[in-house]
């Protein structure tokens, strides 16, 4: 449907959650996927399953996106294996929430390092691999928090605002090489492991309410009255990395059920 058969891709944070769903959506369209994640065990498991399920080549590359040598190696291994890099999906991210006067500096720094500096490093080395071919697509998984401030979530929102600025800026740098750069801004993935295993507990504790009340509070904010799903995100991603979106670059596109419209 999307004309992606035979393309190659790297997905950071690809070992779990939305990243794993992105890997599967790309492999299902015939893309050879390098699964990159800070956890070596999960990348190998996902990579092996992609090979078995979709009968497409896959690589497992343990990568810390905050370490430039790791990112450089990730891109080099992919190009050595498949001859080129067509798609770079910058999905690796972290959330740490705190009220600003209580926010530990090291926690704030970690969020910026992973979400913004990690995106910069991945885009930098992907661009180096793509420029000789004068073709490629870079997609950052951003957030609705990149469009509007987020309560007790200043580090995350700052990192995502910065990510949109980076997307717009590097899209200008890379347009002469026919390399497109876009961001996807999902709403709250309320059934994802991040929410179920972490965020509901964090927010319930900080706000003094139950986890069920946290979920209801977030759903009530959405005009379409449901959380964002992996399919909502991957459907847009497949379009953006295909030639069907060949005239789109520098965009930060909302997938929020109407919650964010800017």
C-alpha positions in Angstrom: 0.0 0.0 0.0 2.8 2.4 0.9 5.5 1.3 -1.6 8.0 0.6 1.1 9.1 -2.9 0.1 12.9 -3.2 0.1 13.5 0.0 2.2 15.7 0.0 5.3 15.0 1.6 8.6 16.3 2.2 12.1 13.9 2.6 15.0 15.3 3.8 18.3 13.5 2.7 21.5 12.3 -0.2 19.3 12.4 -2.9 21.9 9.1 -2.2 23.6 5.8 -0.2 23.5 5.3 2.2 20.7 8.8 1.6 19.3 8.1 -2.1 18.9 4.7 -1.4 17.2 6.6 0.9 14.8 9.1 -1.9 14.0 6.2 -4.3 13.3 4.3 -1.8 11.1 7.4 -1.2 9.0 8.3 -4.8 8.7 4.8 -5.6 7.7 5.2 -3.3 4.7 8.4 -5.0 3.6 11.0 -2.8 5.3 14.2 -4.3 6.7 14.3 -2.9 10.3 17.2 -2.3 12.7 15.8 -2.5 16.2 17.8 -0.2 18.4 17.2 0.1 22.2 19.3 0.6 25.3 18.3 -2.9 26.5 20.2 -5.6 24.5 17.8 -8.4 25.5 14.6 -6.8 24.2 16.2 -5.7 20.9 17.3 -9.3 20.1 13.9 -10.7 21.0 12.0 -8.2 18.8 14.5 -8.5 16.0 14.2 -12.3 16.0 10.4 -12.1 16.0 10.4 -9.7 13.1 12.4 -12.2 11.0 10.1 -15.1 12.0 6.8 -13.2 11.5 7.5 -11.0 8.5 10.3 -13.0 6.8 12.3 -9.8 6.4 15.9 -9.1 7.5 16.3 -7.4 10.8 19.2 -6.3 13.0 19.4 -6.0 16.8 21.6 -3.1 17.9 22.0 -2.2 21.6 22.2 1.6 21.6 22.2 4.5 24.1 21.0 7.4 22.0 22.8 9.9 24.4 26.2 8.4 23.5 27.4 9.6 20.1 29.7 6.6 19.6 26.7 4.3 20.1 24.6 6.2 17.6 27.4 6.4 15.0 27.9 2.6 15.4 24.2 2.0 15.0 24.0 3.8 11.7 27.3 2.3 10.4 26.2 -1.3 11.2 22.9 -0.7 9.4 24.6 0.7 6.3 27.2 -2.0 6.3 24.5 -4.7 6.4 22.1 -3.3 3.8 24.0 -0.7 1.8 22.0 2.3 2.8 19.6 3.9 5.3 16.2 5.1 4.0 14.2 5.7 7.2 15.3 6.9 10.6 12.6 6.8 13.4 13.7 8.7 16.5 11.4 7.2 19.1 13.6 6.7 22.2 12.3 8.8 25.0 11.9 9.1 28.8 9.4 10.8 31.1 10.2 12.1 34.6 7.5 14.3 36.2 8.0 16.8 39.0 6.8 20.2 40.1 9.5 22.8 39.1 10.6 23.8 42.5 11.2 20.2 43.5 12.7 19.0 40.2 16.2 17.4 40.7 18.6 18.8 38.2 19.9 15.4 37.2 16.4 14.2 36.4 15.7 17.3 34.3 19.0 16.8 32.5 18.3 13.2 31.8 15.0 13.9 30.0 16.6 16.6 27.9 19.5 14.3 27.1 17.5 11.4 25.9 14.6 13.2 24.2 16.3 16.2 22.6 20.1 15.5 22.4 19.4 11.9 21.5 17.2 13.0 18.6 19.9 15.4 17.5 22.5 12.7 17.5 20.3 10.2 15.6 19.3 12.8 13.0 23.0 13.9 12.6 24.3 10.5 11.8 21.3 9.4 9.8 21.7 12.6 7.6 25.4 11.7 7.0 24.3 8.3 5.7 21.4 9.6 3.6 23.0 12.7 2.0 25.2 10.7 -0.6 22.0 9.1 -1.9 20.0 12.3 -1.9 17.1 10.5 -0.4 15.8 9.7 3.1 13.2 10.3 5.7 13.7 11.2 9.4 10.7 11.1 11.8 10.7 12.1 15.4 8.1 10.7 17.7 7.2 13.9 19.6 4.1 14.6 21.8 1.2 16.9 22.2 3.4 18.2 25.1 5.6 19.7 22.3 2.7 22.0 21.4 1.4 23.1 24.8 2.9 23.2 28.3 2.3 20.2 30.5 1.4 20.3 34.2 4.3 19.2 36.5 6.0 17.9 33.4 8.4 20.8 32.5 11.4 18.7 31.5 9.4 16.5 29.1 7.5 19.4 27.6 10.7 21.4 27.1 12.4 18.5 25.4 9.5 18.1 23.0 9.2 21.8 22.2 12.9 21.7 21.4 12.3 18.6 19.2 9.8 20.5 17.1 12.3 23.4 16.6 15.0 20.9 15.7 12.6 19.2 13.2 11.8 22.5 11.5 15.5 23.6 11.4 17.1 20.4 10.1 14.3 20.0 7.5 15.7 23.2 6.0 19.3 21.9 6.3 18.4 18.7 4.5 15.8 19.8 1.9 18.6 20.3 -0.7 19.4 16.6 -0.4 15.7 15.5 -0.7 15.8 14.3 2.9 12.5 15.0 4.6 12.1 15.5 8.4 8.8 15.5 10.2 7.5 14.9 13.7 4.4 13.1 15.0 2.8 14.4 18.1 0.6 11.7 19.7 -1.9 12.2 22.4 -1.8 10.1 25.5 -1.2 6.4 24.9 -3.3 5.4 27.9 -3.1 1.7 27.4 0.7 1.6 26.8 3.2 0.0 29.2 4.5 3.5 30.0 1.1 4.6 31.3 0.0 1.3 32.8 3.3 0.5 34.6 4.5 4.0 35.5 2.6 7.1 34.8 -0.8 6.3 36.4 1.1 5.5 39.6 3.2 8.7 39.4 0.3 11.0 38.7 -2.0 9.4 41.2 0.6 9.9 43.9 1.4 13.5 42.9 -2.3 14.5 42.6 -3.6 12.6 45.6 -6.3 10.7 43.5 -6.7 7.1 42.3 -5.2 5.7 39.1 -8.7 5.2 37.7 -9.4 8.9 38.4 -6.2 9.8 36.6 -7.3 7.8 33.5 -10.7 9.4 33.5 -9.2 12.9 33.8 -7.1 12.3 30.7 -10.0 10.8 28.7 -12.3 13.6 29.6 -9.9 16.1 28.0 -10.2 14.4 24.6 -13.0 15.5 22.2 -13.1 12.0 20.7 -13.2 10.5 24.3 -10.5 7.8 24.0 -6.8 7.5 24.3 -4.4 7.4 21.4 -3.4 3.9 20.1 -0.3 2.5 18.5 -2.3 2.1 15.3 -3.2 5.8 15.3 0.5 6.6 15.3 1.8 3.9 13.0 -0.8 4.7 10.3 0.5 8.2 10.1 4.1 7.2 10.3 3.8 4.8 7.3 2.3 7.6 5.2 5.1 10.1 6.2 7.9 7.7 5.3 6.4 6.8 2.0 6.6 8.7 -1.3 2.9 9.6 -0.8 4.2 12.3 1.6 7.0 13.5 -0.7 5.9 17.2 -0.4 5.8 17.2 3.4 8.8 18.3 5.5 9.3 20.3 8.6 5.8 19.4 10.0 4.7 18.4 13.5 1.5 16.6 13.1 -1.0 16.1 15.9 -2.6 12.7 16.6 -4.6 13.7 19.6 -8.3 13.1 19.0 -8.9 16.8 18.8 -7.2 17.6 22.1 -4.5 19.7 20.4 -5.3 21.6 17.2 -2.2 23.9 16.7 
